[in-house]
């Protein structure tokens, strides 16, 4: 049975500093000598820690997004396909550029009107309409 370690608010600053370097939750947990299960337990018990962890996730994602921008601004080459795969794996659709359609967007309904020209022949009536 899992028993979470006790939470010490003194780790908050170190956690945020590590996240600012682009580390994931798992990498931060290893650096702090705790487990992801500890993070989950602390988040459930301590609203302050849950906020710190959310801030850490934001900082880590910002670091990764900044890498491509800094490479382009500095004229450095970047392996875009590798960077994109890392972003997708870490952050899912949230890590991609906003130009992509959101997953929940429905395609627009398409309606069409057909006009069939008269060919000079008498049209038959519809079945069940009473016309021959």
C-alpha positions as CSV (number, residue, x, y, z in Angstrom):
1,X,0.0,0.0,0.0
2,X,1.3,3.4,-1.0
3,X,1.9,6.0,1.7
4,X,2.9,9.5,0.5
5,X,5.9,11.2,1.9
6,X,5.1,14.3,3.9
7,X,4.9,17.5,1.9
8,X,7.4,20.3,2.7
9,X,6.5,23.7,1.1
10,X,10.3,24.4,0.9
11,X,10.5,22.3,-2.3
12,X,8.1,24.6,-4.2
13,X,10.8,27.1,-5.3
14,X,13.2,24.2,-6.5
15,X,10.3,22.6,-8.3
16,X,9.5,25.8,-10.2
17,X,13.2,26.3,-11.0
18,X,13.4,22.8,-12.5
19,X,10.3,23.3,-14.5
20,X,11.7,26.5,-15.9
21,X,14.4,24.4,-17.4
22,X,11.9,22.3,-19.3
23,X,11.9,19.3,-17.1
24,X,8.8,17.1,-17.0
25,X,7.0,16.1,-13.8
26,X,8.8,12.8,-13.7
27,X,12.2,14.4,-14.2
28,X,11.4,16.9,-11.4
29,X,10.2,14.2,-9.1
30,X,13.5,12.3,-9.6
31,X,15.5,15.5,-8.9
32,X,13.5,16.1,-5.7
33,X,13.8,12.4,-4.6
34,X,10.0,11.8,-4.6
35,X,7.6,10.0,-6.9
36,X,4.8,11.0,-9.1
37,X,2.4,9.4,-6.7
38,X,3.7,11.8,-4.0
39,X,2.8,14.7,-6.4
40,X,-0.7,13.3,-6.9
41,X,-1.3,12.8,-3.1
42,X,0.1,16.3,-2.3
43,X,-2.1,17.9,-5.0
44,X,-5.2,16.2,-3.5
45,X,-4.4,17.3,0.1
46,X,-2.7,20.7,-0.4
47,X,-4.4,23.3,-2.7
48,X,-1.2,25.3,-2.6
49,X,0.9,22.5,-4.0
50,X,-1.7,21.9,-6.7
51,X,-1.3,25.5,-7.8
52,X,2.5,25.2,-7.7
53,X,2.4,22.1,-9.8
54,X,0.1,23.8,-12.4
55,X,2.5,26.7,-12.5
56,X,5.4,24.3,-13.0
57,X,3.6,22.6,-15.9
58,X,3.1,26.0,-17.6
59,X,6.7,26.9,-17.1
60,X,7.9,23.6,-18.6
61,X,5.7,23.9,-21.6
62,X,6.8,27.6,-22.1
63,X,10.4,26.5,-22.1
64,X,9.8,23.9,-24.8
65,X,7.8,26.3,-27.0
66,X,10.5,28.9,-26.6
67,X,13.2,26.6,-28.0
68,X,11.9,26.7,-31.5
69,X,11.3,30.5,-31.4
70,X,14.9,31.1,-30.1
71,X,16.4,28.8,-32.7
72,X,14.6,30.6,-35.5
73,X,15.5,34.1,-34.1
74,X,19.1,33.1,-33.7
75,X,19.4,31.5,-37.1
76,X,20.1,28.1,-35.6
77,X,18.9,24.9,-37.2
78,X,16.3,22.9,-35.4
79,X,15.0,19.5,-36.1
80,X,11.4,20.5,-36.4
81,X,9.9,17.0,-36.8
82,X,11.7,15.9,-33.6
83,X,10.6,19.0,-31.7
84,X,7.0,18.5,-32.9
85,X,7.0,14.9,-31.8
86,X,8.3,15.9,-28.4
87,X,5.7,18.6,-28.0
88,X,2.9,16.2,-29.1
89,X,4.0,13.5,-26.8
90,X,4.4,15.9,-23.8
91,X,1.4,18.2,-24.3
92,X,-0.9,16.6,-26.9
93,X,-2.7,19.1,-29.1
94,X,-2.0,21.9,-26.6
95,X,1.6,22.0,-27.7
96,X,0.8,22.6,-31.3
97,X,0.4,25.9,-33.0
98,X,-3.1,27.5,-32.8
99,X,-3.5,27.4,-36.5
100,X,-4.7,23.8,-36.3
101,X,-8.4,23.2,-35.9
102,X,-9.5,22.2,-32.4
103,X,-10.5,18.6,-32.1
104,X,-14.1,19.4,-31.1
105,X,-14.8,21.6,-34.1
106,X,-17.5,20.2,-36.5
107,X,-17.2,20.6,-40.2
108,X,-19.7,23.1,-41.6
109,X,-22.9,21.6,-43.0
110,X,-23.0,21.7,-46.8
111,X,-26.2,22.2,-48.6
112,X,-26.8,22.0,-52.3
113,X,-29.6,22.9,-54.7
114,X,-30.0,21.1,-58.0
115,X,-32.0,22.6,-60.8
116,X,-32.8,20.0,-63.5
117,X,-33.7,21.6,-66.8
118,X,-37.0,20.7,-68.4
119,X,-36.5,18.4,-71.3
120,X,-39.9,18.9,-72.8
121,X,-41.4,15.6,-71.6
122,X,-44.2,15.4,-69.2
123,X,-43.0,14.5,-65.7
124,X,-44.5,11.6,-63.9
125,X,-46.0,12.3,-60.5
126,X,-44.4,11.0,-57.3
127,X,-45.5,7.6,-56.0
128,X,-48.2,7.8,-53.5
129,X,-49.0,11.4,-54.4
130,X,-52.2,10.5,-56.3
131,X,-50.8,11.7,-59.7
132,X,-50.5,9.1,-62.5
